[in-house]
Amino acid sequence: MTTKSLLTETPAASPSPEDVVRVSEMLGRMRILIGRRIIGRTAIANIAPGLEISHLDVLDVMRRIEGEVTVGAIAEAMRIDPSRGSRLVADLVTRGILRRDASQADGRRSLVVRTEFGDSLLAEIRAVKRTLLARVLEGWPEDELHTFSVLFEKFVSSYEEVFVTAEKSAEGELAETTQPMP
């Protein structure tokens, strides 16, 4: 499945055009807010001036990586070039936020682990983010907030699934076209 085929496939249950337009418009507004990284920038300004937003991204994706956390796994999860991932990790190691450990499975592999300082920094940054989000959600009725949180998680998970599947399919198609002829 390629990005082009994503645009031509018809979903099993088609949403109303009005709902698609509303979600699309809200995503555009949200993208601007996310693009400015308001929450992350506020957290950095309050907790760790000098860090970059991409440093927070490294700490965040490390929590979601299953298995051993390596520079390559971080780069893949962030969808960045491995050399960029390596530079980010090296900077965080220099700052004492991360450290490198040897893999128990393969001593030649270098794992990336948060230090105590890194754990406390991440906890503080997450607390600032949650406080800011709580302010945004303040006054919402409990049932609406619960419904929104469940549906938003479902939406983001579906979004990730569609595009991860498309990326993997595109990689497979590329690999097929670059195979040598027998």
Solvent accessible surface area in square Angstrom, and as a share of the most:
residue,aa,sasa,rsa
1,M,73,0.32
2,T,39,0.22
3,T,82,0.48
4,K,155,0.66
5,S,32,0.21
6,L,35,0.17
7,L,151,0.75
8,T,104,0.60
9,E,94,0.42
10,T,113,0.66
11,P,77,0.49
12,A,119,0.92
13,A,88,0.68
14,S,81,0.52
15,P,75,0.47
16,S,45,0.29
17,P,98,0.62
18,E,117,0.52
19,D,65,0.33
20,V,75,0.43
21,V,82,0.47
22,R,141,0.51
23,V,70,0.40
24,S,64,0.41
25,E,102,0.46
26,M,87,0.39
27,L,68,0.34
28,G,26,0.25
29,R,158,0.58
30,M,85,0.38
31,R,160,0.58
32,I,80,0.41
33,L,86,0.43
34,I,98,0.50
35,G,56,0.54
36,R,144,0.53
37,R,74,0.27
38,I,83,0.42
39,I,54,0.27
40,G,5,0.04
41,R,137,0.50
42,T,44,0.26
43,A,0,0.00
44,I,16,0.08
45,A,70,0.54
46,N,97,0.50
47,I,49,0.25
48,A,15,0.11
49,P,104,0.66
50,G,53,0.51
51,L,16,0.08
52,E,90,0.40
53,I,21,0.11
54,S,19,0.12
55,H,2,0.01
56,L,8,0.04
57,D,37,0.19
58,V,0,0.00
59,L,0,0.00
60,D,42,0.22
61,V,6,0.04
62,M,13,0.06
63,R,100,0.36
64,R,136,0.50
65,I,32,0.16
66,E,165,0.74
67,G,68,0.66
68,E,62,0.28
69,V,23,0.13
70,T,19,0.11
71,V,26,0.15
72,G,41,0.39
73,A,25,0.20
74,I,0,0.00
75,A,2,0.01
76,E,138,0.62
77,A,41,0.32
78,M,33,0.15
79,R,141,0.51
80,I,52,0.27
81,D,85,0.44
82,P,87,0.55
83,S,57,0.37
84,R,86,0.31
85,G,0,0.00
86,S,44,0.29
87,R,140,0.51
88,L,5,0.02
89,V,0,0.00
90,A,44,0.34
91,D,48,0.25
92,L,0,0.00
93,V,49,0.28
94,T,115,0.67
95,R,97,0.36
96,G,31,0.30
97,I,4,0.02
98,L,2,0.01
99,R,107,0.39
100,R,100,0.36
101,D,51,0.27
102,A,60,0.46
103,S,5,0.03
104,Q,176,0.78
105,A,92,0.71
106,D,41,0.21
107,G,58,0.56
108,R,217,0.79
109,R,107,0.39
110,S,51,0.33
111,L,26,0.13
112,V,4,0.02
113,V,49,0.28
114,R,61,0.22
115,T,25,0.14
116,E,158,0.71
117,F,109,0.46
118,G,0,0.00
119,D,68,0.35
120,S,53,0.34
121,L,7,0.04
122,L,13,0.06
123,A,60,0.47
124,E,84,0.38
125,I,3,0.01
126,R,70,0.26
127,A,56,0.44
128,V,26,0.15
129,K,60,0.25
130,R,145,0.53
131,T,80,0.47
132,L,38,0.19
133,L,79,0.39
134,A,60,0.46
135,R,169,0.62
136,V,105,0.60
137,L,45,0.23
138,E,134,0.60
139,G,78,0.75
140,W,98,0.34
141,P,67,0.42
142,E,154,0.69
143,D,101,0.52
144,E,97,0.43
145,L,58,0.29
146,H,121,0.54
147,T,70,0.41
148,F,87,0.36
149,S,56,0.36
150,V,75,0.43
151,L,98,0.49
152,F,90,0.38
153,E,120,0.54
154,K,133,0.56
155,F,71,0.30
156,V,59,0.34
157,S,56,0.36
158,S,55,0.35
159,Y,109,0.41
160,E,88,0.39
161,E,119,0.53
162,V,64,0.37
163,F,80,0.33
164,V,48,0.27
165,T,60,0.35
166,A,3,0.02
167,E,72,0.32
168,K,133,0.56
169,S,28,0.18
170,A,44,0.34
171,E,113,0.50
172,G,32,0.31
173,E,74,0.33
174,L,118,0.59
175,A,45,0.35
176,E,128,0.58
177,T,110,0.64
178,T,95,0.55
179,Q,114,0.51
180,P,114,0.72
181,M,176,0.78
182,P,173,1.09
